[in-house]
Amino acid sequence: MVGVWLETICKGLRVLLAILMAALAVPVAMQVVSRYTPIIPTYLWTEELSTFIFIWMVMIGSMVAVWDGTHFDVRVLPDATRPLARLLQNGFVLILIMGFGLIFAWYGIEYAEFGSKQRSVMMRANKLITHISVPIAGAAWALFAAYRLFEQVSVYRQRKGAAQ
């Protein structure tokens, strides 16, 4: 039940990511065309908009990557071959992701409050628009990693029970 709900959220994040990627093409194209041709004037707000969209793309992409298990992790030890060792190794990585996610969520709230008191230079947009992505991403990382850990423990228990 929870897995279906989280998968639905992640599908929505993927759709939002695709929309943002398409939306990013507009201000970037405007920047390129205005820089090299006299067709349209140079708009300075396009750079800020590109930055805002890019920040959200990175944060949403990282949320999806944690859900999919494709977010990078540095392997210091060789991959474990035994099921329990693999569970412990992957569990350790997921616990670290959860920890960093909780740190980002907790301190990201203060960061978002700081951003809410600022405005962008060209668009005069409240910087909360981008700053709020940090605690949202952190909460998603922690939630997705916790579910993945629960899922891996459940699979291990089922296999262990079936083997006995």
N, C-alpha and C positions, 0 to 999 in steps of 0.2 A: 504494500500500500504506500508506504513512505517512498520506496524506490520509484514507483510509478509517478508520484507527485514530483519528486526531484528530477526525474527524467523529463517530465513535462516542462518544468522550469528551465532545464538546460536546453531543451528544444527551442523554447522562447528566446533564450539568450543567443542561440545560434542564428535565429531569424534576425534578431536585433543587430547582431554582429554583421550579418550580410547587408542589412540596411545601412549601417554606419559605413561599411566599406564602399558601398555605392555612393553614399552621400559625400564621402571624402573626395571623390573624384571631381565633384563640382567646384569647390573652392581651389583645389590644386590646379585644375584645368584653367580656371580664371587667372590664377597667379602666373601660370606659364604663358598663356596667350597675352596677358597684359604686359608681361615683361619683354616679350620678343616681337610683338606686333602693335600697331597703333589702333587695332580694332576696338578694344575696350580700354578704358582708363585703368590705372593701377588702383586697386582697392586694398587698403591696408587691413581691413577687418577679415579678409579671407585667410590671412596667416593665423590670426587668433582662432577663427572657426576651425581651421585645419587642426590646430593644436588641441582644441577641446574635443573634437571628434576622435583624434588619434589617442588621446588619454583614455577615453571610454573604450575604444577598440582594444587597447592593451589590457585594460582591467577585465573587460568581459571575456576576452580571449583567454586570459589566465584562469578565470572561473571555469570556463568550458574545459580547458586543459586539465585542471585538477579533477573535474568530474570524469573525464575520459581516461585519466591516468596517463596522459601524454605530456604532462608538465615535466620539465627536465628535473632530474635528480642526479647528483654526482655519486657514482659507485666507487667507494673506497675499497670495499671488499668484493671478492668474486661472488657471483650469484650463487645463492644457496641451492643445494640439490635436494635436500630433505624437506618434506612439507612443513614441519614445525619450524625449521631454520628459515625457510622462505617466508613463513608467516611472521616470524619475529623480525626479519630483515625489512619486509615491506611494511609491517606494523610500525616499526621505528620511524621509517620515512613518513608515514601517514601521521604519526603523532607529532613529528616536527612540523609538518604542514599545518596541522591543527593549531599547534602552538603559535606559529608565525601568523596564522590567520586570526587568532584571538588577539594577538598583539596589535595587528593592523586594525582590527575592528575596534578595540578599546581606545588606542591612541589616535585612531583615525577620526573618532568623534571630535576630539579636541582640534585636530587638524581641519576638519570640516567647519567647526565653529569659527576658527581663525579665518578660513576662506570666505565665510559668510559675511565678514566685515570688509571684504575687499571687492573691488570692481576691476574688470579688465580695462585696459587702456583704450582700445579702439571701439569695441562694441559696447562698453559700459555694462557688460553683463556681470552679474554676481558670480564670484569665483566658487561659490558653493556648488555650482553646476559641475565643476571638475573635482573639487576637493571631496565631495560626498562619495565619489567612486572608491576611495580608499577603504572606509569602513564597510561599505557594501561588499567589496571584493573580499576583504578579510573575513567577514561573516560567512560568505559563500564558500571560501576555501575551507574554513573550519567545519562547516556543515557537510560539505561534500566529502572531505577527508574522513570525518567521523563515520559517515555512512559507508564509505569504502572499507574502512577498518572493520566495522560491524559485519559487512558482507563477507570479507575475507575470513573472519573468525567463524562465521556461520558455515561457510564452505568447508573449512578445515574440520570443524566438529562433525559435519555430515560425513565427510570422507573417513574420518577416524572411526565414527560409529558404524559405517558400512564395512570397514575392514575388520571389525571385531566380530 
